[in-house]
Amino acid sequence: MACIGDADPFTAAIPATKVELTVSCRNLLDRDTFSKSDPICVLYTQGIANREWREFGRTEVIDNTLNPDFVRKFILDYFFEERQNLRFDLYDLDCKSDNLSKHDFLGQAFCTLGEIVGSLGSRLEKPLIGIPGKKCGTIIVRAEELSNCRESVMLQFCGNKLDKKDFFGKSDPFLVFYRSNEDGSYTICHKTEVVKNTLDPVWQAFKIPVRALCNGDYDRSIKVEVYDWDRDGGHDFIGEFSTSYREMSRSQSQFHIYEVLNPKKKGKKKKKYLNSGTVTLLSCLVDTELSFLDYIRGGTQINFTVAIDFTASNGNPSQPTSLHYMSPYQLNDYAMALRAVGEIIQDYDSDKMFPALGFGAKLPPDGRVSHEFPLNGNPQNPYCNGIDGVLEAYYQSLKSVRLYGPTHFSPVINHVARYASAVTDGSQYFILLIISDGVITDMAQTKESIVNAASLPMSIIIVGVGPAEFDEMIELDGDEERISSQGRYAERDIVQFVPFRDYIDRRGNHILSMARLAKEVLAEIPDQFLSYMRTRGIKPGPLPPPYTPCVLPANHPLLTRRVSRI
């Protein structure tokens, strides 16, 4: 029996969405003398901590072709908040050996899973590389979200004649649901409300993703435990029963009754023990929900803006003690936070052009203080080319501006909100990353800006760097209490704050530090994105037509000219 204690089902990790990859290649190298190549594709994934490549799987071999369309798929867990590096290696198989060194290498391609799903129609085409002086052809990878990861189910249960556990009353029953894991253990995935003083409770209907119940495996065991609630947390075990998602989904047209059994009571009373009551599944309604990837495949673009704190509290950038110190050997915390978040989000932005802003500095030539200045020095065009372009503009700004103050967040929030307010049809979603070292001096204005922005297609990520206390920034993160301004509450939670120091690897592994930071700050973005789209009734855009290679007719002029030159 699992111990429930104070377990909170909402903190249980829900399995990731699963994505199916299909691989094709065109114009591969011909490494065979008397026929064409016999290609196979090998997929490798890269570990976050050690950066080692591990073989994930292989397609089948297709004989005698330079344009294979592989049938065997790769199914991967997808996390928006992680940079999931992939490598595709192509080989021409020359014998039956599994040892790849015995076969001819045809080329390779590197990408991220985010890059594939973020491409138009979730279709990525890249040139194969790896053989100097040779054109190795192209690889085409298509991604499709598995449909059973997008189902949710509305369930309602009632109990009948449950065991009486309270001395002066009946029982206060509630249900706890666990999904089984492959190693035989169980993970809590839902807990119902408590129904007071009854042996015949009717619990409220609840909605839960199918992947949270069974990780997409319809026949996986689901264990349900029945408890009598006690104020001191020592809840009394009434009994348990098991089911599966497939079994429950068959109950859409009729009630399904489960016997609640208590193994200890059954062992003591033996033949006299019948059960500890019954639980009836009253309704099971299955729904397929729109997912984050539906919108990305439908063409929604993620627009990324960064805002960096240039206040004097960061210290003199020429000194090693400064948070802005430009070491020739490693990135500072500002640069690490920017690269960690930006390199993931850029996969979902087709032009890779990012506005980059600074605040809290005195600008040349007149020394005026600005809380919203372009890092590249061009107010008419503050866009930088890729994350490397943003970092270059950041380093150049450190050489030209004077760190000053105070720390105002509202101008950069309002800057992005102006753009977001002009595009509310679901075609674009805006993410603002603010990196700062300390106390906010325009707290009231910042709260008002966030409340206003909560009704727009945007999210705000705040990363605190350095040793300061970040109490005010924590207040802006609406996880505990929805943020408000002048009596108005934010329509939804759009702010995620984390202190970078909590994610720095103690052994000095900066790659691991950045991965941990990105995973924490980006994990809520898909849900924030979906909450905006759902409340506005916005559906994903139409999928682009399926890709079909252009085949020229035999008498086409291009082909005719080609023949005439031979």
VMD Tcl script that draws the C-alpha trace (Angstrom):
set ca {
  {0.00 0.00 0.00}
  {1.47 3.35 -0.99}
  {1.81 5.96 1.76}
  {-0.16 9.06 0.92}
  {0.77 11.31 3.84}
  {0.65 14.87 2.58}
  {1.23 13.84 -1.04}
  {0.19 16.48 -3.50}
  {-0.96 14.96 -6.79}
  {-0.31 18.19 -8.63}
  {3.45 17.89 -8.04}
  {3.62 14.40 -9.53}
  {5.52 14.52 -12.83}
  {3.24 13.95 -15.79}
  {4.93 11.98 -18.57}
  {6.04 14.04 -21.55}
  {4.19 14.18 -24.84}
  {5.51 11.55 -27.22}
  {6.57 12.50 -30.73}
  {6.99 10.08 -33.63}
  {9.80 10.82 -36.10}
  {9.74 9.59 -39.71}
  {12.97 9.76 -41.73}
  {13.53 10.03 -45.47}
  {16.68 10.82 -47.47}
  {17.34 12.10 -50.96}
  {20.40 11.80 -53.23}
  {22.53 9.73 -50.87}
  {26.08 8.81 -51.88}
  {26.37 5.64 -53.93}
  {29.00 3.50 -52.21}
  {28.27 0.21 -54.01}
  {30.02 -0.72 -57.27}
  {27.38 -2.78 -59.06}
  {24.20 -1.40 -57.44}
  {23.02 1.53 -55.35}
  {23.59 1.88 -51.59}
  {21.60 -0.13 -49.02}
  {20.97 2.63 -46.45}
  {20.07 2.46 -42.77}
  {19.55 5.45 -40.43}
  {20.85 5.39 -36.83}
  {19.51 7.93 -34.32}
  {21.61 9.13 -31.38}
  {20.50 11.29 -28.42}
  {22.86 13.37 -26.30}
  {23.04 13.27 -22.51}
  {22.58 16.64 -20.79}
  {25.27 16.24 -18.12}
  {28.06 14.34 -19.87}
  {27.23 15.38 -23.48}
  {27.82 11.80 -24.61}
  {25.98 10.47 -27.66}
  {23.97 7.29 -27.06}
  {22.40 5.17 -29.76}
  {18.60 5.46 -29.52}
  {17.53 3.20 -32.37}
  {17.87 2.16 -36.00}
  {15.55 2.07 -38.97}
  {15.27 -0.93 -41.23}
  {17.66 -1.40 -44.17}
  {16.28 -0.50 -47.59}
  {18.09 -2.24 -50.43}
  {19.42 -0.60 -53.56}
  {18.23 3.02 -53.25}
  {19.63 6.52 -52.86}
  {16.22 7.94 -51.90}
  {14.97 5.86 -48.96}
  {11.66 6.45 -47.17}
  {12.18 4.52 -43.94}
  {9.12 2.80 -42.45}
  {10.39 2.18 -38.91}
  {9.71 5.20 -36.69}
  {11.52 6.72 -33.73}
  {9.26 7.58 -30.76}
  {10.73 10.15 -28.37}
  {9.54 11.90 -25.21}
  {9.20 15.61 -26.01}
  {9.94 18.38 -23.51}
  {9.54 22.00 -24.59}
  {11.79 23.09 -21.73}
  {14.80 20.96 -22.72}
  {17.31 21.24 -25.53}
  {17.07 17.70 -26.90}
  {20.05 17.25 -29.24}
  {19.74 14.59 -31.94}
  {22.18 13.09 -34.44}
  {21.18 11.06 -37.49}
  {23.92 8.88 -39.03}
  {23.43 7.15 -42.39}
  {25.27 3.98 -43.38}
  {25.39 1.72 -46.41}
  {25.11 -1.82 -45.05}
  {27.60 -4.20 -46.60}
  {27.05 -7.29 -44.43}
  {24.85 -8.62 -41.60}
  {27.07 -7.31 -38.77}
  {25.56 -4.92 -36.18}
  {28.97 -3.26 -35.85}
  {28.60 0.04 -37.71}
  {32.35 0.33 -38.29}
  {32.07 -2.54 -40.77}
  {29.73 -0.51 -43.00}
  {30.24 2.52 -45.25}
  {29.43 5.91 -43.68}
  {27.10 8.00 -45.87}
  {26.86 11.21 -43.83}
  {25.15 12.69 -40.77}
  {22.96 15.55 -39.60}
  {22.60 17.33 -36.26}
  {19.49 19.11 -34.96}
  {17.25 19.43 -31.91}
  {13.84 17.90 -31.44}
  {12.50 21.45 -30.96}
  {13.97 22.40 -34.33}
  {11.97 19.62 -36.02}
  {8.62 20.32 -34.37}
  {9.18 24.09 -34.74}
  {9.69 23.85 -38.53}
  {6.84 24.56 -40.94}
  {4.50 21.57 -40.79}
  {6.94 19.90 -38.35}
  {9.08 18.94 -41.35}
  {12.83 19.62 -41.26}
  {15.14 19.19 -44.25}
  {18.90 19.42 -43.75}
  {22.00 18.62 -45.80}
  {23.97 15.59 -44.70}
  {27.58 16.33 -43.76}
  {30.61 14.41 -42.54}
  {32.54 13.41 -45.67}
  {34.93 16.22 -46.75}
  {34.60 17.26 -50.37}
  {31.43 15.23 -50.94}
  {27.80 16.24 -51.30}
  {26.12 13.64 -49.11}
  {22.49 14.41 -50.01}
  {19.71 15.55 -47.68}
  {17.72 14.13 -44.78}
  {14.04 14.90 -44.22}
  {12.60 14.35 -40.73}
  {8.89 14.70 -39.97}
  {7.44 14.87 -36.45}
  {3.95 13.90 -35.37}
  {2.55 13.97 -31.85}
  {1.09 10.63 -30.82}
  {-2.68 11.03 -30.47}
  {-3.06 8.99 -27.29}
  {-0.94 11.57 -25.45}
  {-3.51 14.25 -26.22}
  {-6.54 12.55 -24.75}
  {-8.07 13.65 -21.48}
  {-10.85 11.91 -19.60}
  {-13.61 13.20 -17.32}
  {-14.33 10.66 -14.57}
  {-16.91 10.59 -11.79}
  {-17.16 8.02 -9.00}
  {-19.48 7.29 -6.10}
  {-19.13 4.93 -3.14}
  {-21.63 2.60 -1.52}
  {-21.62 1.07 1.97}
  {-17.97 1.92 2.66}
  {-16.53 0.83 6.01}
  {-17.30 3.08 8.99}
  {-14.05 4.41 10.42}
  {-15.02 7.29 12.71}
  {-16.10 6.57 16.31}
  {-18.65 9.39 16.57}
  {-19.65 9.55 12.93}
  {-19.44 7.62 9.71}
  {-16.42 8.17 7.42}
  {-14.98 11.10 5.48}
  {-13.93 9.24 2.33}
  {-11.69 10.27 -0.53}
  {-9.97 8.44 -3.40}
  {-6.29 8.39 -4.37}
  {-5.29 7.26 -7.89}
  {-1.90 5.76 -8.79}
  {-0.49 4.81 -12.16}
  {1.83 1.81 -12.27}
  {5.41 2.18 -13.48}
  {7.40 -0.31 -15.54}
  {9.45 -1.33 -12.47}
  {6.30 -2.31 -10.53}
  {6.19 0.83 -8.36}
  {3.29 3.30 -8.28}
  {3.14 7.08 -8.75}
  {0.29 9.18 -7.36}
  {-1.56 11.01 -10.14}
  {-4.85 12.28 -8.63}
  {-6.62 12.76 -5.30}
  {-10.33 13.56 -5.03}
  {-11.90 15.94 -2.56}
  {-13.08 14.66 0.83}
  {-16.84 14.01 1.23}
  {-17.65 14.44 4.94}
  {-19.61 12.06 7.19}
  {-21.05 9.51 4.77}
  {-20.60 5.89 3.74}
  {-22.21 6.60 0.36}
  {-20.17 9.48 -1.09}
  {-20.57 11.02 -4.53}
  {-17.32 12.67 -5.60}
  {-17.16 15.56 -8.02}
  {-16.26 14.76 -11.63}
  {-12.62 15.51 -12.46}
  {-10.62 15.84 -15.66}
  {-7.17 14.30 -16.04}
  {-4.79 13.74 -19.01}
  {-4.74 10.10 -20.09}
  {-0.93 10.18 -20.08}
  {-1.06 11.06 -16.36}
  {-3.21 7.99 -15.69}
  {-1.34 5.43 -17.77}
  {1.41 7.11 -19.84}
  {-0.49 6.23 -23.02}
  {-0.60 2.49 -22.22}
  {-4.33 1.73 -22.08}
  {-3.81 -1.66 -20.40}
  {-1.44 -0.44 -17.67}
  {-2.77 -1.06 -14.15}
  {-4.33 1.87 -12.27}
  {-4.64 1.40 -8.51}
  {-7.28 3.30 -6.54}
  {-7.11 3.51 -2.75}
  {-10.03 4.60 -0.56}
  {-9.29 6.50 2.67}
  {-11.15 8.01 5.58}
  {-9.82 11.51 6.11}
  {-8.47 12.47 9.54}
  {-7.55 16.00 10.59}
  {-4.12 14.91 11.92}
  {-3.11 13.49 8.53}
  {-3.17 9.86 9.71}
  {-5.87 8.90 7.22}
  {-7.46 5.46 7.75}
  {-7.15 2.96 4.92}
  {-10.56 1.60 3.89}
  {-9.56 -0.53 0.92}
  {-8.44 -0.54 -2.70}
  {-9.27 -1.76 -6.19}
  {-7.50 -1.89 -9.55}
  {-8.61 -1.04 -13.04}
  {-7.14 0.16 -16.34}
  {-7.91 3.00 -18.71}
  {-9.22 0.57 -21.30}
  {-11.59 -0.98 -18.74}
  {-12.88 2.43 -17.63}
  {-13.35 3.68 -21.19}
  {-15.63 0.71 -21.89}
  {-17.92 2.07 -19.17}
  {-19.07 5.06 -21.23}
  {-22.45 3.44 -21.81}
  {-22.96 1.72 -18.44}
  {-21.91 1.89 -14.79}
  {-18.92 -0.16 -13.67}
  {-18.86 -1.38 -10.04}
  {-15.59 -2.16 -8.23}
  {-15.32 -4.07 -4.96}
  {-13.21 -2.24 -2.38}
  {-10.98 -4.79 -0.67}
  {-8.85 -4.44 2.46}
  {-6.16 -7.18 2.43}
  {-5.67 -7.06 6.23}
  {-9.37 -7.48 6.99}
  {-9.64 -10.22 4.37}
  {-6.74 -12.07 6.03}
  {-8.33 -11.85 9.50}
  {-11.96 -12.64 8.65}
  {-11.19 -14.96 5.72}
  {-14.49 -16.45 4.43}
  {-16.67 -14.06 6.47}
  {-15.13 -11.00 4.76}
  {-16.95 -9.89 1.61}
  {-15.63 -6.40 0.96}
  {-15.29 -2.93 2.48}
  {-17.95 -1.46 0.23}
  {-18.05 -0.69 -3.48}
  {-17.05 2.20 -5.72}
  {-19.01 2.82 -8.92}
  {-17.71 4.58 -12.02}
  {-20.68 6.78 -12.92}
  {-19.28 8.36 -16.08}
  {-16.24 8.27 -18.31}
  {-16.10 10.93 -21.03}
  {-13.06 10.93 -23.33}
  {-11.93 14.09 -25.06}
  {-8.98 14.81 -27.38}
  {-7.52 18.18 -26.43}
  {-5.60 20.59 -28.59}
  {-1.93 20.59 -27.62}
  {0.93 23.07 -27.74}
  {2.35 21.21 -30.74}
  {-0.96 21.53 -32.64}
  {-0.51 25.30 -32.62}
  {3.19 25.13 -33.49}
  {2.43 22.82 -36.44}
  {-0.35 25.20 -37.44}
  {2.17 28.02 -37.81}
  {2.12 29.91 -34.47}
  {5.44 31.70 -34.00}
  {7.13 32.20 -30.63}
  {8.68 35.69 -30.39}
  {11.50 36.00 -27.88}
  {12.69 39.29 -26.31}
  {15.42 39.66 -23.71}
  {15.83 42.54 -21.22}
  {19.05 42.86 -19.22}
  {19.68 44.78 -15.99}
  {22.43 47.42 -16.37}
  {22.13 48.94 -12.88}
  {25.23 49.82 -10.85}
  {24.52 47.15 -8.21}
  {25.91 44.58 -10.66}
  {29.42 45.96 -10.08}
  {32.06 47.33 -12.44}
  {32.11 45.05 -15.55}
  {35.91 45.31 -15.71}
  {36.24 43.68 -12.27}
  {36.02 39.89 -11.72}
  {33.58 40.47 -8.83}
  {31.01 42.02 -11.20}
  {28.01 39.99 -12.36}
  {28.68 41.53 -15.80}
  {32.37 40.59 -15.85}
  {33.44 39.45 -19.33}
  {35.83 36.61 -18.61}
  {37.76 35.26 -21.62}
  {37.33 31.76 -20.17}
  {33.63 31.39 -19.34}
  {30.21 33.03 -19.64}
  {28.94 35.20 -16.79}
  {25.55 34.45 -15.20}
  {23.72 36.91 -17.47}
  {25.15 35.31 -20.60}
  {24.51 31.78 -19.30}
  {20.85 32.57 -18.49}
  {20.38 34.19 -21.90}
  {21.92 31.28 -23.80}
  {20.13 28.63 -21.70}
  {16.66 30.01 -22.41}
  {17.25 31.54 -25.84}
  {18.76 28.49 -27.50}
  {15.60 26.51 -26.78}
  {13.07 29.19 -27.74}
  {14.86 30.07 -30.99}
  {13.82 26.71 -32.45}
  {10.23 28.02 -32.57}
  {11.03 31.36 -34.25}
  {11.42 31.08 -38.02}
  {13.55 34.20 -38.66}
  {15.72 33.90 -35.50}
  {15.70 37.71 -35.11}
  {15.34 38.76 -31.46}
  {14.81 42.21 -29.91}
  {17.32 42.76 -27.09}
  {16.82 45.54 -24.54}
  {18.67 46.96 -21.56}
  {17.47 49.00 -18.58}
  {18.98 51.07 -15.77}
  {21.99 52.55 -17.64}
  {23.23 56.01 -18.62}
  {23.53 56.19 -22.41}
  {26.04 58.11 -24.51}
  {26.48 60.81 -25.55}
  {24.44 62.84 -23.03}
  {24.34 60.40 -20.11}
  {20.54 60.21 -19.91}
  {19.16 57.28 -17.88}
  {17.14 54.78 -19.91}
  {14.97 51.85 -18.79}
  {14.29 50.62 -22.32}
  {17.22 50.89 -24.73}
  {18.24 48.59 -27.62}
  {21.45 46.68 -26.96}
  {22.50 47.10 -30.60}
  {22.12 50.90 -30.37}
  {19.41 51.05 -33.05}
  {16.00 52.15 -31.65}
  {14.36 51.69 -35.06}
  {15.60 48.11 -35.40}
  {16.50 46.51 -32.03}
  {16.64 43.00 -33.55}
  {19.73 40.81 -33.22}
  {20.54 37.84 -35.43}
  {20.17 34.72 -33.29}
  {21.30 34.22 -29.70}
  {24.92 34.81 -30.70}
  {23.87 38.20 -32.08}
  {22.13 39.05 -28.79}
  {25.25 38.11 -26.80}
  {27.45 40.21 -29.10}
  {25.14 43.23 -28.65}
  {25.16 42.68 -24.86}
  {28.97 42.68 -24.75}
  {29.15 45.82 -26.93}
  {26.66 47.63 -24.65}
  {28.79 46.89 -21.60}
  {31.63 48.79 -23.29}
  {29.53 51.85 -24.25}
  {26.96 52.49 -21.47}
  {27.46 53.40 -17.81}
  {25.76 51.20 -15.21}
  {23.46 53.32 -13.09}
  {19.86 52.75 -11.86}
  {17.22 52.42 -10.51}
  {15.73 48.99 -11.41}
  {12.50 49.44 -13.39}
  {10.77 46.43 -14.95}
  {7.56 48.06 -16.22}
  {9.05 49.83 -19.30}
  {10.37 46.59 -20.88}
  {7.16 44.71 -20.00}
  {5.10 47.47 -21.62}
  {7.44 47.40 -24.64}
  {6.66 43.74 -25.39}
  {2.98 44.18 -24.44}
  {2.59 46.84 -27.18}
  {3.62 44.30 -29.80}
  {1.57 41.49 -28.25}
  {-1.58 43.65 -28.18}
  {-1.35 44.07 -31.95}
  {-1.40 40.31 -32.67}
  {-4.17 38.54 -30.74}
  {-5.31 36.04 -33.41}
  {-3.08 33.20 -32.17}
  {-0.50 33.53 -34.95}
  {2.16 34.80 -32.51}
  {3.01 34.38 -28.84}
  {5.56 36.56 -27.03}
  {8.05 35.56 -24.33}
  {10.01 38.19 -22.40}
  {13.12 37.12 -20.48}
  {14.18 39.62 -17.80}
  {17.57 39.01 -16.13}
  {18.22 41.13 -13.03}
  {20.30 41.17 -9.88}
  {18.11 42.71 -7.23}
  {15.38 44.91 -5.81}
  {12.65 46.26 -8.10}
  {12.09 49.97 -7.56}
  {8.86 50.36 -9.59}
  {6.94 47.50 -7.96}
  {3.47 49.10 -8.23}
  {3.94 49.94 -11.92}
  {5.38 46.47 -12.61}
  {2.34 44.79 -11.03}
  {0.01 46.93 -13.12}
  {1.97 46.08 -16.28}
  {1.76 42.34 -15.51}
  {-1.99 42.50 -14.81}
  {-2.48 44.24 -18.17}
  {-0.18 41.79 -19.97}
  {-2.00 38.75 -18.54}
  {-4.79 39.29 -21.07}
  {-2.31 39.30 -23.97}
  {-0.50 36.44 -25.76}
  {2.67 36.72 -23.69}
  {4.63 35.18 -20.82}
  {7.36 36.68 -18.64}
  {10.41 34.80 -17.34}
  {12.47 36.49 -14.61}
  {15.90 35.10 -13.74}
  {17.58 36.50 -10.63}
  {21.39 36.47 -10.69}
  {23.77 37.07 -7.82}
  {23.42 36.66 -4.04}
  {20.60 39.17 -3.33}
  {17.27 38.35 -1.72}
  {14.55 38.20 -4.35}
  {11.40 38.52 -2.22}
  {9.74 41.01 -4.58}
  {10.42 38.90 -7.65}
  {8.95 35.86 -5.89}
  {5.80 37.93 -5.26}
  {5.45 38.53 -9.02}
  {5.38 34.77 -9.65}
  {1.67 34.03 -9.19}
  {1.99 30.38 -8.15}
  {0.90 31.02 -4.55}
  {-1.38 34.03 -5.01}
  {-2.64 35.63 -8.20}
  {-1.00 39.01 -8.69}
  {-3.22 42.10 -8.47}
  {-3.04 45.86 -9.01}
  {-5.53 48.46 -7.74}
  {-8.14 45.77 -7.07}
  {-7.73 44.06 -10.48}
  {-6.40 40.51 -10.55}
  {-4.32 39.08 -13.38}
  {-6.48 37.02 -15.73}
  {-3.90 34.21 -15.67}
  {-0.47 33.45 -14.24}
  {2.11 34.58 -16.82}
  {5.23 35.07 -14.67}
  {7.85 32.48 -13.78}
  {10.72 33.53 -11.47}
  {13.79 31.53 -10.49}
  {17.08 32.48 -8.81}
  {19.91 31.19 -11.02}
  {22.06 30.26 -7.98}
  {19.66 27.41 -7.15}
  {20.53 25.65 -10.43}
  {24.30 26.14 -10.63}
  {26.18 22.84 -10.70}
  {28.57 22.64 -7.72}
  {31.22 20.90 -9.80}
  {31.36 23.81 -12.24}
  {29.56 22.11 -15.14}
  {28.07 25.20 -16.82}
  {26.27 23.18 -19.50}
  {24.42 21.29 -16.78}
  {23.69 24.55 -14.92}
  {22.11 26.06 -18.05}
  {20.09 22.92 -18.74}
  {18.70 22.91 -15.19}
  {17.79 26.60 -15.41}
  {16.05 26.24 -18.78}
  {14.08 23.20 -17.64}
  {12.77 25.11 -14.61}
  {11.87 28.43 -16.24}
  {10.39 27.04 -19.46}
  {8.33 24.16 -18.02}
  {5.23 26.35 -17.51}
  {5.29 28.04 -20.94}
  {3.20 25.45 -22.86}
  {0.41 25.58 -20.24}
  {0.48 29.40 -20.16}
  {0.35 29.41 -23.95}
  {-2.61 27.00 -24.02}
  {-4.50 28.89 -21.32}
  {-4.46 32.01 -23.52}
  {-5.55 30.13 -26.65}
  {-8.35 28.24 -24.87}
  {-9.82 31.24 -23.06}
  {-9.91 33.12 -26.38}
  {-11.37 30.19 -28.28}
  {-8.44 30.29 -30.73}
  {-7.92 27.13 -32.78}
  {-4.63 26.12 -34.43}
  {-4.03 27.29 -37.97}
  {-4.52 24.81 -40.81}
  {-1.67 22.40 -41.36}
  {0.39 23.02 -44.49}
  {-0.27 20.54 -47.30}
  {1.77 17.35 -47.05}
  {5.12 17.52 -48.78}
  {5.23 15.91 -52.21}
  {8.46 15.98 -54.22}
  {8.17 17.70 -57.58}
  {8.42 15.14 -60.39}
  {9.03 16.64 -63.84}
  {7.37 15.06 -66.90}
  {9.69 13.25 -69.28}
  {9.30 15.90 -71.99}
  {9.95 18.88 -69.67}
  {12.39 21.41 -71.22}
  {14.79 21.14 -68.27}
  {15.14 17.41 -68.78}
  {15.40 17.82 -72.53}
  {18.27 20.35 -72.20}
  {20.03 18.08 -69.71}
  {19.91 15.17 -72.18}
  {21.15 17.31 -75.06}
  {24.35 18.19 -73.14}
  {25.34 14.58 -72.63}
}
mol new
graphics top color blue
foreach p $ca { graphics top sphere $p radius 0.5 }
foreach p [lrange $ca 0 end-1] q [lrange $ca 1 end] { graphics top cylinder $p $q radius 0.2 }
display resetview
